[in-house]
Amino acid sequence: MKHDFLKSASLLALFSAFTAVMYACNSSSNDPSAPERDHEVSSSSAPPIMSSIEVTEVSPIRFQPPTFNVNGDESVFNFNGSAILDGWDTTANADSENDPFFTGITLTLAHVNAMGQNEQTPIQLTYTAPVFPKDAINLGEMGVSMVDLEKTQCGTFKLFVVLTATNDPAVPEKFISVDSVTFTRSEEACMPEPEPVSSSAADVIISEAELSQYKGKMSTSTIYGFSFIDNAEVPMAQAQIRVEVDEAGKLTLFGVNGYRVAKYNNDKDKNFDDDYSSKYLPESPAHIGNFRFSETKLAESVSSFDIDYFWVVIGPAFNADTGDDFFAVTLESKEVPDGNGVRPLNIIFYKK
């Protein structure tokens, strides 16, 4: 059985031998410089996808399957995943007492067409190439990403990770293993951005009037509502809003005493940076313009009052220039109903 000390010594010796072999190969080239660290690889210039890869049946390469995460507008996909070498794999290392080491990595991005076939894509991968030899690979540390701010192509994609390793410096690609991850960019992400709404449109309010943030407590009481003026639950005749709850626990927001309500329009475009909620609030000071709405959408009530969005509340004395009689409110949390079924609510709101 090989011991850790012997494993380390043999690995260092192999690294040195591998480096010497690679240097000898490079010395006959017109470009003796070290491999580039920063890569921007276009799969459109590659040969047919994965056509020339011959995976070795027996390999000491062990993958942690690749994964991905995506930003809000689906313009950037970041990849994670890793691989190590099993030096104790007696089958892969049957012909050598040396420990294996990685000698290379190839990343290939493919678009999956309607026939399920992998095809070339003009979208590029970016990453920082590791320096070989190595005893481990980590895609996150390499910064492997698909950055396509122009959203030139949507649909299903596949990232192939091809790793080579050896325990014989004279045969750098003795072991070849492949893993992949499939991911999708929605077709909606590639649709053209909607034309910005003109500030001169009669049903759109755009204002820079400043607003301050407050928190309040109210409930689903049928005799009390909430006053933004007093920042408190008050008798219904003095309130601007009230909230009802149905048997399923769903909340409906009402405007009272001449006030009307509407859900903001911020979530109607592809800009996720202003989709404010109780968990994602605008910077202070906020402005009326942070809560876009259409006057034609104002109504006596709006359903699904919850933590995920903001609702505007407009009164009879509303003045877009000064911010008078304008309020934006969201649900922060809801508590357990009391014995009468009345549910206490915590809200966050903005006002002049």
N, C-alpha and C positions, 0 to 999 in steps of 0.2 A: 504493500500500500504506500502511496506517495505521501510524504509529510509536508506540512505547510512551509517549512524552511526550504526544503528541496523544491517545492512548487514555485516559491518566490524566486529562488536562484535561477531555476530553469526558465522562468518567464522573462527575467531580465536578460538572460543570455539570448533567448529567442528574439526579444525586442531588438537587441543590438544587431543580431544577424539579419533580421528583417530590414532594419534601417539601412544596413550596409548594402543589401540586395537592391533595395529601392533607390539608394543613392547611385549605385552602379548603373541602374537602368536609366535614371534621370540624367546622368552625366553625358550620355550620348545624344541627349535631346538638345534642341536649339534653345530651350528655356529651362535652365537649371534651377530656377527659383522654387521656393517652397510652395505647397498648394495654397490657393486662395482661401481665406477664412470666411469671407462674406460671399454668399452665392445668391444669385437670382436666376433660377433655372426655369426655362420654358419647355414644357412638355411637348409643345408644337414642333420642336426641332429634333425630338427623339425618334428612334426607329419605331415600327409598329409596337404597340403597347405590350410589353412583357414577352414578346415573341422569341427573344433570344436567351431567356433566362432558363437555365437548367438547374433545378433545385436538387441538392444532394439528399438522398434518402436518409442517410445517417448523419446527424449533425449535433454538435454540442451547444448550438445556439438556442437560447431559451428566451422567448418573447414575453413581455407583459403587453397584451394587445393594445394597439394604439387607440386613443380616444380623441375627442375634439370638443371645443367649445366655440361659440359664435357670439359676436357682438349684436347689438340691438337691430341694426339695419342690414345685417347679413353681408356686410362688406369685408369682414375679416374673420377667418377661421384659424384658430390656434390649435396645435396638435401636441399631445402628450403620449407617452409610452416609452418603454425601455427594453433593453435586452442585456442579458449576461451570458457567460459561458460556463458550461458544466464541465469542469476539469475532471470530475469523478465519473464521467460517462465512459465506462470501460469499452463500450462498443465503438463509439466514435474515436476513442484514443487507443484502440487496440494495437495499432502499428507504431505507436510512439509513446515514449515516457515523458514527452514534453507537454506542458500546459498549452492549451489553445489561446489565441488572442485575435481580436478583430483586426481586419486589414482594410475594410472599406464599407461604405454605405452609399446606396443609390436611392434617391427619392423620386418617384414618378407619379405625376398627377394625371388622371384620366377622367374624361367625361363619359358617363354611361348613357348610350343612346336608347331610343325607344325599343330597339331589339334586344336590349340588355347587353350590348357589346361595348367594350372599352375602346374609346376613340380619343384622338388627340384633342387637346384644348389649348386655346391661346393664353389661358390664365397661368400666371407664374407662381412658383413657390419661392419663398425667401427663407434663408436659414444661414447659420454660421457653421461651416464644415468643421468637424473635429480633426485633430491631428492624430494620425495613426502611426504605430499600433496603439490599440486601446484594449482594456479588459472589460469595458462596459459602454453601452450606448444609451443616451437619454435625449429623446426628441425635444422635451421641454427646455433642457439646457441649451440645445442647439437653436432654439427659437423658431422651430418649424412653423410656418404660417402660410396661408393663402390670403394675400391682400389684394383685393380687387375692388377698389373704390368706385370704379366706373360700372361695376356689375355687368360685365360684358356677356356673361353666360349664366343661365340658371339650370336647375334640374339636379340630377344625381351625379355625384362625383365619387372617385375612389382614389385614395392615396396608397400607393404601394411602397413598402419599405423593404429593400433588398440589402441583406447584410452578408458580408464575406468574412471568413475567419480561417485560421490554419493552426496547425501545430508543427509545421514544416516551413521555415522561411523561404525555401526554394519553390514552394507551391502556395502563393499568396491566397488563391481562391479555392483552397481544398474543400472548404465547406461553404455552401450557399443556402441561405434560408430566406423565405419571403413571408411577410405578414401584410395586412392591409386594413383599412378602415373605410367604410362607405358612409357618405353624408350627403345631405340634400340642402340646396338653396332654393327656397320657394320661388315659384314663378312670379309671385307678387313683388318680390324684391327687385326684379328686373324691369318692372313696369315704370314708365316715365313718371317723374315726380309731378304731382298735380300743380297746375299753375297757381302761384300765390294769389290770394284773394286781395283785390284792390281795396285800399283803405277808404276809397270813395264810395264803395258799395253801401247801399242804404241799410242793409241788414247786418253789417259787420261793424263791431265797435273796436276801435284801436285807440288806446289811450296810455299815456305815460304817468297818469295820476298815481302817486305812491300809496301803498297800503302797508299796514302793520299786521303782524300775526298775533292771534289770541287763541286761548283754549277755553272751552266752556263745557258745562254739564247740562243735559236736558233729559227727556225721557219720551216714551211713546204714550204719555198720558193723553186722554181725550179732552181734558179741561185746561191743560197748560200747554204753552208753546215756548219758543225761545226768542229772547230779545237780544239782537246784536247791539242795541243801544245800551242796554243795562248789563250785558254780558251775563245773563242769568235766565233761568226758567221763570216765566211770568204767566199770569192769567191770559187766556187766549186773546182777549181784546187788545192786549198790549204787545203781542208777539209779531214777528215777521215770518217765522216758519213753524211748522209742526211736523212730526213724523208718526206714521202709522206702521204697525207690524201685523202681518197676516199669520195664519196658522202655521205656515212653513218657516216663519221667522224672517221673511223677506220684508225689507223696509221700503217705504214710499215717502218721499219728501214733498211737503206741501208748502206753497206760499199762502200767507193769510193776510187779511186786512189790506188788500190792494197790492201785495207783493207777488211776483211771479218767479218761477224757477226754471232752470234748464241745465243740462249737463254741458260742460265745456266742450269746445271743438278740438282741443289739443291733440286728441288721439285719432283724428281723422286723416292725418298725413303720415309720411314715413319718417318724420323727425321724432325720435324717441326721447330726445333730451329735454323736452318740455311736457312730457306726459306725467304731470305732477299727481301725487297721491299723498295719503297720510304718512307714507314711508319715504317719500321723495318730494321734498318741499322746495319751492323756488328760493333763490338767494334773497337775502334781505338788503335793502327794502324791495318788496315785491311791487308790481304795478298792475293796473287793470289789464294791460296788454299781456300779462302772464296767463290770463284766463280768457282765451278767445271764445266768443259766443256769438250767436245770431239772434237778433231780436225777434225774428220770425219764429224761433223755436221756443220762446218763452211760453210757459203754460202754468196752469194752476198747480199741477203736480208732475212729478217724474219718478218712475219706479227704479228699483235696484240701487237705492242709496247705500253706499258701502265705502270701504277703505281705499278702493282702487282708483278713484277719480275725484275730481272736484266738480261742484255744482255752483252756478252763479245764482244769486238772489238779487232781483232788481225791484226797486220801489218806485212809487209815483213821482218822487222828486229826483230821480236819477239824472246825474250830470256827468257825462263822460270826461269833461275837462277837469272837473274838480274832484271827482270820485264820490260825490254825494250819493247816498242811497244805493250804493253798490256793495255787495258782499260775496265772498267766495267761501264755500264751506265743504269740508269732507269729514267722514266718520273716522275717528281715531280708534275707538273700540266700543263694544257693546257688552253690557254686563248681564248677569242672570236675572230673569224677570222676577218680580216680587209675587206675593200671593194673589194679587189681582191681575197678573199677566202684564203689568207695566214694566217695560225694560229700560233701565238706565243707560244713557248713551254719553260717550265722551266725544266731543267734536273739536276740530281745528278750523278756525276761520280767519279771513282777512277782511279788513275794513280800513277806511281812511283814518 
